[in-house]
Amino acid sequence: MIDKDKIKKAVNMLLEAIGEDVSREGLKDTPDRVARMYEEIFAGYEDNAAERLSRKFDAEGSGADSGIVIEKDISFYSMCEHHMLPFFGKVHIAYIPNKKIVGLSKLARTVEVFARRLQVQERFSSEIADAVEKELDAKGVMVIACAEHTCMTMRGVKKPGTQTVTVCSRGLFETDADLRRQVLDLIRT
C-alpha cells in the first residue's frame, strides 16, 4: 500500500536538501502532487498479473490453437530502480496457445502490472514472459522489450535515443530458432 504521507515528507526533505524553499508558491503543493503521481505510477504493487490473465477462452477452432499469437508495440512507462528515473518504450509479446487464449487487452494490462513498479528492464521482460507462460500454460512465450532509459539520456553518459532491447523466450521459443525468427519477422511488419 502506498503511504502518501511518507512520500510527502520525503519529497519535502528532498526539496530542502537541494536548497529549495518549500514554502514558495510553485512548490507548496509539490509533495502532494508527487505522492498522487507515485500512487498512480507504482500501482503495479497492488495489481496482479494472474488476475489480469485469468479470463481465458478456448483456442480450439479459433485458428489460434496451433499458431502464434502476437501483440506488438505495447507502449509502457516504468521507473528504473537504480536512479528512480523513467524508462519507456514498447513491448512485443508472442505466445503459442495450449488450448486457451486470452483477450488481447489482458496482455497489455499484464505489461502495466510489471511496468508500474521499480524495475530493471531485464527483470521486467522476464516477469511478463513468466506470467504469460504460467497463467496461459502456453507452449511457448517470447517477450521483446525496447526502451530508452532516462538514467542514460539525461545524466551519466548522456546518450539520447539509445535503445536497450531485452528478449525472453520460454518453452518452444527457447528451443526453436525458426519460431524465434518468425516472431522477429512478424514484429518488423
C-alpha positions, 0 to 999 in steps of 0.5 A: 500500500502506498503511504502518501504521507511518507512520500510527502515528507520525503519529497519535502526533505528532498526539496530542502536538501537541494536548497529549495524553499518549500514554502514558495508558491510553485512548490507548496503543493509539490509533495502532494502532487508527487505522492498522487503521481507515485500512487498512480505510477507504482500501482503495479504493487497492488495489481496482479498479473494472474488476475489480469490473465485469468479470463481465458477462452478456448483456442480450439477452432479459433485458428489460434490453437496451433499458431502464434499469437502476437501483440506488438508495440505495447507502449509502457512507462516504468521507473528504473530502480537504480536512479528512480528515473523513467524508462519507456518504450514498447513491448512485443509479446508472442505466445503459442496457445495450449488450448486457451487464449486470452483477450488481447487487452489482458496482455497489455494490462499484464505489461502495466502490472510489471511496468508500474513498479521499480524495475530493471528492464531485464527483470521486467521482460522476464516477469511478463514472459513468466506470467504469460507462460504460467497463467496461459500454460502456453507452449511457448512465450517470447517477450521483446522489450525496447526502451530508452532509459532516462538514467542514460539520456539525461545524466551519466553518459548522456546518450539520447535515443539509445535503445536497450532491447531485452528478449525472453523466450520460454518453452518452444521459443527457447528451443526453436530458432525458426519460431524465434525468427518468425516472431522477429519477422512478424514484429518488423511488419 
